[in-house]
Amino acid sequence: MGELIAGRIICGLGVGLMTSTVGIYQAETVPAKTRGRWLTLQLLVFLAVSGFLIPLLPESPRWLVKHGDFDEALEVLIRLQGPERASERLAKIVEADTLEKQKTTNEFRSLFTAGSAQNFRRLCLACGIMVMHQLNGISLSKPQMRPFLVFGAAYQTASFAIIAALLALGPTHDSKVYGIAALVVMFLYYGVNAATWLGPSWAYPAEILPLQIREKGLALGNICYWLFQFLIVEITPTALANIGYRFYIILACFNLCSTLIVYFCYPETKSWSLEELDFLFARKYGGVTEAEIRTLDKTTTQQVKPQMQEHVNNATENDVKGDDSK
């Protein structure tokens, strides 16, 4: 028993570290148009392969900017996106980082503040999607993310309503037809859930959280995810034994609420860079005007442009020398 407990603790720590960092790293390094596809694909990668490849990966450019290492951030961006786009991308990252730091005093306290970056609003979105993924009953290049989530939650609502009806109306004994029908609906539910909620529920928090609180915010999202998974796993046997088919009605209600919450409260993130999402929240909820953003963009460009141009020129010269040597 001691070995099992120790193994479970080690595995739990490993899974926690992976789920807290992999989504952030991919969200910060993958281009916006293909970000969701790669974030979902990472769920299929074996941990052993990931562990072998991690030492070969470059550091996240956004993490480097957050800690003031502009030189290495530009070098990483040149490797990831080429010298032509690296300077423009670094300027946007620095601009978003400056916007988020304007009123930030303490990282932990900033998790629960609004400000121009709307940290608390975005933290609620990240934690909310994790909680909804568990309450939809799962413990029993993508298109746009919001329609997928809305469709998945609506379909799951119908699935649990059908299962509840079959179990409520079916004969108490020898009801093979009703049982098979309920089983088919349950398998279809799992298929739709895997296609619509499994990947996006991990991808969305890494995309929606601002740079300054991304690590801590995603960690809180993961805590919500595993706590509510524990809750569902613990209460399901007792609920089925005591209230039977009515438990599926409760799950249908959870999914209906998820459908409405995602539709009305969650912004689409497809094809938006992480910095563009910062500016979106700043304009829509943070009271930042277009004029202020343009001023910030001009100031940031003047500060970092000479440094960026030097690195881009050096990278271009190295590429030319490499081609000549061949």
Disulfide bonds with the S-S distance in Angstrom:
none
